[in-house]
Amino acid sequence: MDRYLGSDPTAVIAQLRSRAPVWFAEAEAIAAYASSLLQRLDVHVGEVRELLASLLFQRVVAGFEAVLLLGERGMHTQGLVQRRSILEALFVLGAIVQDAEYVERFLATDAGRVLEIYKKMKRLPLPIRDALEPEITLPLIEAKITELKSKTSGRKGPSAADYAKAAGLETYYLTDYSFSSEAAHSVAKDLERHIQLDGEGGIDGMRWGPEDVPVPELFGHAMDYALMACFAVEKLFGNGPTAELEALRVRVNKLIESDVAG
């Protein structure tokens, strides 16, 4: 095996999908519903809240599609990273649905983000900074830093924890978001999953190829988050929850409960 999925990726994907056909079927049903809902959203002119919600929802839907692609390839670690990204977008989406004031708070945060970028540009080695001219000069960078400092007044925008709390999803911040951060940041403990052990517990090499982790461990939470996002968007746009979405929720709850029950 050279590539992650070996010489016949199609066969490996088919084999991995065959381990949990019901999970893949329900995940694909959610993906189809969410994609359809995204395309049905009617953002009214001048409604920044609706526009922002639709963009965040797009991130969730695309992220969920990515989890499906990673899951069928046995890329559990990469799936956890993507699932964390979905959850982060869901926190903000849920916050602005629950409290319209978070729209302005979210947009204002962008000035602080850009300020940090300009600060880093100022610290670039001189040869690299020179290469940015004449479009970006040191005086321009310093002027932007001064301008953005006056806009932010030293204030920091809401954190992921703040958004999660406002969205009523603080429990998820304290659990799955924190746990999946280990995969996202490649911490030492998480890297251990890639070590191959011999019969005596010693290191025998590095694991390469699909991770042998049950599909529900990746899909369960991701499906839940995608459904939460659908409910939030339908609430904001006043067109749901639909009977189809309610039915999806019931089926997924039963699937998760049956997996937990063993």
Order of alpha helices (4+ residues) and beta strands (2+ residues): alpha-alpha-alpha-alpha-alpha-alpha-alpha-alpha-alpha-alpha-beta-beta-alpha-alpha
